[in-house]
Amino acid sequence: MAIVIIRQDGKASQWKALLEKKSQDILIYDFGEEHPKETITMALVWQHPKGSLKAYPNLKCVASMGAGVDFILADSDVSKNIMITRVVDPMLANDMSEFVIACIFSYLKNLPFYGQQELQQRWTRMKYLRKKDVTIGVLGLGELGSTLAMDLQNMGFQVQGWANSKKEAIQTFVGEKELPQFLASTSILICLLPLTKETKNILNKEFLSKLPKGAFVINVARGGHLVEKDLLDLVNSGHLSGASLDVFTEEPLPKDHPFWGHPKIQITPHIASVSSPSSIVPQILENYSRLTKGQPMINEVSVSKGY
């Protein structure tokens, strides 16, 4: 039994070294090196090439090296009999919360406007907003969304969430029936949904038009949630006051994309939260141990739900 690491960002060898340092008795391979494919029972992946997993006849588990698993579920070569796991990292949730809170305050205090103004050597003041002036709506109350919602509540923001089930301590709108009410009362919308068949392209013109005029959108989940042209149209028409985007349909963002330089759209290069090796490595090794013993896996994904 052995592990293979499949990544396309040049970091596979780095992760191999980290894992070997923590557990020297496990055979671990970088997918770029020669390795006996029949010995592989676990694949650690991040944005792996589609079809690359079918080379392993005895594969039992595919482990995402991040919180997302949409790229695994999109690979038709992953058998339904293979277990899929993901990372649940408290540090990841805290990093995400801090990033989104920074985006919120940047919007409330007009910091992007002043950044542009500085480059133009202009001295103009804008009216700013306070916490009491906005209602923040969090789409998705999983690990990341719940952490953010609680942090915002503790800071004195008016917060509400939308999810498939009621959550403790957070005002929750549940399911399709309550979605219109949630959107109509949200002035800052934050998307932290998992990317599934149901949520793909959910941030479209019809959906976003249900927000109040002047609402602001933050997407830190997946680029596949957003119909980019629809957002652009709603910002340019004035229905939305702007957006802060960390994820995109195509990454890196193409040089000719209309988001570049748009005065009301702030973009960052998918850096809202980055998985910490110190948190991930113990989870991987624990699950590998469980796999070898035939025990239930931690953070196993429901294929039917998509998360």
C-alpha positions in Angstrom: 0.0 0.0 0.0 1.2 3.5 -0.9 0.2 7.1 -1.5 0.6 9.2 -4.6 0.5 13.0 -4.7 -1.0 14.5 -7.9 -0.8 18.3 -8.3 0.0 20.5 -11.2 1.4 23.5 -9.4 5.0 22.1 -8.9 4.4 21.5 -5.1 4.0 17.7 -5.2 7.7 17.1 -4.2 7.4 19.6 -1.3 4.3 17.8 0.0 6.0 14.5 -0.4 8.9 15.7 1.8 6.5 17.0 4.5 4.6 13.7 4.7 7.8 11.6 4.7 9.2 13.7 7.5 6.1 12.9 9.7 5.8 9.2 8.7 8.9 7.5 7.4 7.3 4.1 7.2 4.8 5.0 4.4 5.7 4.8 0.8 4.8 8.1 -0.8 5.3 9.0 -4.5 5.3 12.2 -6.5 3.1 11.4 -9.6 5.9 12.9 -11.8 8.4 10.2 -10.8 8.4 6.5 -11.7 6.3 4.5 -9.2 4.5 1.1 -9.1 0.9 2.1 -9.8 -0.6 -1.1 -8.5 0.6 -0.4 -5.0 -1.3 3.0 -4.7 -4.4 2.9 -2.5 -4.6 6.6 -1.7 -4.2 9.6 -4.0 -3.7 13.1 -2.6 -4.9 15.5 -5.2 -5.4 19.2 -6.0 -6.7 20.1 -9.5 -5.3 16.8 -10.9 -5.4 16.2 -14.6 -8.7 14.5 -15.5 -8.2 10.8 -16.2 -5.0 10.6 -14.3 -6.6 8.5 -11.5 -7.6 5.6 -13.7 -4.0 4.5 -13.9 -4.3 3.1 -10.3 -6.2 -0.2 -10.3 -6.2 -0.6 -6.5 -7.1 3.0 -5.6 -9.5 3.1 -2.6 -9.5 6.8 -1.5 -9.0 10.1 -3.3 -8.2 12.8 -0.8 -8.6 16.5 -1.7 -5.7 18.6 -0.3 -8.2 21.5 0.2 -11.7 22.1 1.4 -13.2 21.8 -2.2 -13.9 18.5 -4.0 -15.8 19.8 -7.1 -12.8 19.0 -9.3 -12.8 15.4 -8.1 -16.5 14.9 -8.6 -16.1 16.4 -12.1 -13.7 13.6 -13.0 -15.9 10.8 -14.5 -13.0 8.3 -14.1 -13.3 8.4 -10.3 -15.3 5.3 -9.5 -18.4 5.6 -7.3 -16.8 2.9 -5.1 -13.8 5.0 -4.2 -14.0 7.1 -1.0 -13.5 10.9 -1.3 -12.3 13.0 1.6 -11.6 16.7 2.0 -9.7 18.9 4.4 -11.5 20.5 7.4 -9.0 23.0 8.7 -9.8 25.4 11.5 -6.9 27.6 10.4 -8.4 27.7 6.9 -11.8 28.8 8.3 -10.1 31.6 10.4 -8.1 32.8 7.4 -11.2 32.9 5.3 -13.1 34.8 7.9 -10.3 37.4 8.3 -10.1 37.9 4.6 -13.8 38.4 4.1 -14.0 40.8 7.1 -11.2 42.8 5.5 -13.2 43.0 2.2 -16.3 44.1 4.1 -14.5 47.0 5.9 -12.7 48.0 2.7 -16.2 48.3 1.1 -17.8 50.2 4.0 -15.0 52.7 4.2 -14.5 53.2 0.4 -10.8 52.1 0.4 -10.8 50.9 -3.2 -12.0 54.4 -4.3 -9.3 56.1 -2.3 -6.7 53.8 -3.7 -7.7 54.8 -7.3 -7.9 58.5 -6.2 -4.4 58.4 -4.8 -3.0 57.3 -8.2 -4.8 60.2 -9.8 -3.7 62.7 -7.1 -7.3 63.7 -6.3 -8.7 64.7 -2.9 -12.4 63.8 -2.8 -14.3 62.5 0.2 -17.1 59.9 0.1 -19.7 59.1 2.7 -18.9 55.9 4.4 -21.1 53.2 6.0 -21.2 51.8 9.5 -21.9 48.3 10.7 -25.4 49.2 11.6 -26.1 50.3 8.1 -25.8 46.9 6.5 -27.2 43.4 6.7 -24.7 40.7 5.8 -26.0 37.5 4.1 -23.8 34.4 4.1 -24.7 31.9 1.3 -23.7 28.5 2.8 -23.3 27.8 6.5 -20.8 25.0 6.5 -17.5 25.1 8.3 -16.3 28.3 6.6 -19.6 30.1 6.4 -20.5 29.4 10.0 -17.2 30.6 11.3 -17.5 33.8 9.3 -21.1 34.4 10.4 -20.3 33.9 14.1 -17.2 36.2 13.8 -19.3 38.9 12.2 -22.0 38.6 14.8 -19.4 38.9 17.6 -18.2 42.1 15.9 -21.7 43.6 16.1 -22.8 43.1 12.5 -26.4 42.2 11.5 -25.9 38.7 10.0 -28.1 36.1 8.4 -27.4 32.9 6.5 -29.0 30.7 3.9 -28.6 26.9 4.1 -30.3 23.6 3.6 -31.0 23.3 7.4 -31.4 25.6 10.4 -28.2 26.5 12.2 -27.8 27.2 15.9 -27.1 30.9 16.9 -27.4 32.2 13.3 -30.5 33.6 11.8 -31.1 31.1 9.0 -33.2 31.1 5.9 -33.8 27.5 4.8 -34.2 26.2 1.2 -35.6 27.5 -2.0 -38.8 28.8 -0.3 -37.0 31.2 2.0 -34.4 32.3 -0.5 -36.2 35.4 -1.9 -36.7 36.8 1.6 -33.0 36.2 2.3 -31.9 38.0 -0.8 -34.3 40.9 -0.5 -33.0 41.7 3.0 -29.2 41.3 2.3 -27.1 44.3 1.5 -23.7 42.5 1.4 -23.9 39.0 0.0 -21.0 36.5 0.6 -20.9 33.3 -1.3 -19.3 30.3 0.6 -21.3 27.5 -1.0 -19.8 24.2 -2.1 -19.8 24.0 -5.9 -22.3 21.3 -6.9 -24.7 20.7 -9.8 -27.3 22.7 -7.9 -25.0 25.7 -7.1 -23.1 26.0 -10.4 -23.9 29.4 -11.9 -26.2 30.2 -9.0 -24.9 33.8 -8.9 -26.7 34.8 -12.1 -28.7 37.8 -13.2 -32.0 36.5 -12.0 -30.6 35.6 -8.6 -28.5 38.7 -8.0 -31.4 41.0 -9.2 -33.3 39.9 -6.1 -30.8 41.7 -4.0 -31.7 45.3 -3.0 -30.4 48.1 -5.3 -26.9 49.0 -4.2 -26.0 45.6 -2.7 -22.4 44.4 -2.8 -21.3 40.9 -3.7 -18.3 39.0 -2.3 -17.4 35.6 -3.9 -14.7 33.6 -2.1 -16.1 30.1 -2.9 -15.6 28.9 -6.5 -15.5 30.7 -9.8 -18.1 28.3 -11.1 -20.8 29.9 -8.8 -20.7 33.2 -10.7 -21.9 34.1 -14.2 -19.4 36.8 -14.7 -21.1 38.7 -17.5 -24.3 38.9 -15.4 -22.5 40.4 -12.5 -20.7 42.9 -14.8 -24.1 43.9 -16.3 -25.6 44.5 -12.9 -22.7 46.5 -11.7 -22.6 48.6 -14.8 -26.3 49.2 -14.7 -26.1 50.4 -11.0 -28.2 47.7 -9.5 -25.1 46.4 -7.7 -22.7 48.8 -6.1 -19.8 46.5 -6.8 -18.1 43.2 -6.0 -15.0 41.7 -4.4 -13.9 38.5 -6.2 -11.2 36.0 -5.2 -12.2 33.2 -7.5 -12.9 33.0 -11.2 -14.1 30.7 -14.0 -10.6 30.8 -15.5 -7.5 31.3 -13.4 -5.3 33.2 -13.8 -7.8 35.8 -15.0 -7.2 36.4 -18.8 -5.4 39.6 -19.6 -8.3 40.9 -21.6 -11.0 40.2 -19.0 -13.3 43.2 -18.3 -12.8 42.8 -14.5 -9.3 44.1 -14.8 -9.2 47.8 -13.9 -13.0 48.0 -13.3 -13.4 50.7 -10.7 -16.2 48.9 -8.8 -14.8 45.3 -8.9 -11.9 44.3 -6.7 -10.0 41.2 -7.7 -7.5 39.0 -5.8 -5.7 35.9 -7.1 -7.5 33.1 -5.2 -5.7 33.9 -1.9 -8.6 34.3 0.6 -7.4 31.2 2.5 -4.5 28.8 1.8 -4.4 25.3 3.4 -1.8 24.9 6.0 0.5 21.9 5.7 0.8 21.7 9.5 -3.0 21.1 9.8 -3.4 19.0 6.7 -0.6 16.5 7.1 -1.9 14.9 10.4 -5.4 14.6 8.8 -3.9 12.8 5.7 -1.9 10.4 7.9 -4.8 9.7 10.2 -7.0 8.8 7.2 -4.3 6.6 5.6 -4.0 4.7 8.9 -7.8 4.3 9.0 -7.8 3.2 5.3 -5.2 0.4 6.0 -7.3 -0.8 9.0 -10.7 -0.6 7.3 -12.0 2.0 9.7 -14.4 4.9 8.8 -12.6 7.9 7.3 -12.7 11.4 8.8 -14.2 14.2 6.6 -15.6 11.8 4.1 -17.6 13.5 1.3 -21.1 12.6 0.4 -21.0 12.1 -3.3 -24.8 12.6 -3.6 -24.6 16.0 -1.8 -21.3 17.1 -3.5 -19.6 18.0 -0.2 
